[in-house]
Amino acid sequence: MEPSSQIIVALDCDNRAAADEIVARLGDECRFYKVGLELLTSVGPDFVKHLVGHGKEVFLDLKLFEIPNSVAGAVRAAGVLGVSMVTVHSMGGAGIMRAAVDAARDFPGLRVLALTVVTSMTDADLADIGVDEPAQQQVLRLARLADKAGCHGVIASPQDVAVLRSVLGTGALIVTPGVALPGESPAEHARPGTPRAAVAAGASHVVVGRTVTRATDPAAALRVVRADIAS
């Protein structure tokens, strides 16, 4: 896979103008964007339609965690929008993941990805909610469950990629938020890594945010990320 197709830029904005500006400044340098809960709630689904209509791929990061019927409805709505990826929370169990996968069957281009453990969570955070296993063990448990439920891949930290690739095989998507270039702050991510390390370990895609979106020249910053992966 070419580095340009492996990078997803996170539009973590709270208004349409800011998101439009980033997309315009990146131009043809970027083909894949993440739209999360903040932007979707702020501006609505028309922005997603706008991106898809202009030839962009969209990773709709909803982290769905609801009863199976509601999850299926949300996945169908994502499919109608034309997005390429949608996320469901694996901690909701096999039932909601199967519902998501079944709902996606009518949309051949839609991939259902299961969020394993949020990259901001530590072992101590998991212990607070009654999970006594270390984060990586919980990631593996949930990834196996997601694979059995038919999900197309998982969301996990860069530090989990190598072991996940060995367990899930070559066909699964492994999408990694929490990446930062060497010397950059990982922000709120507790289990970070560099884009190069994530891809070398087997990640299919990396999600970059402020590294690109808050740069003086976002297009130049994206090229640096691409070069890091390719080096």
Protein Blocks (a to p, Z undefined) as FASTA:
>chain_A
ZZklmpccdddbfbfklmmmmmmmnmmmpcbdcddfklmmmnojmlmmmmmmnopacddd
fkpacdfklmmmmmmmmmmnopabdcddfknojklmmmmmmmmmmmmkbccdddfbdfkb
cfklmmmnopabdfklmmmmmmmmmmmnopabdcddfklmmmmmmmnommbccddehiac
ehiaekjafbgcdfklmmmnopabdcdfklmmmpmblmlmmmmmmmmmmZZ
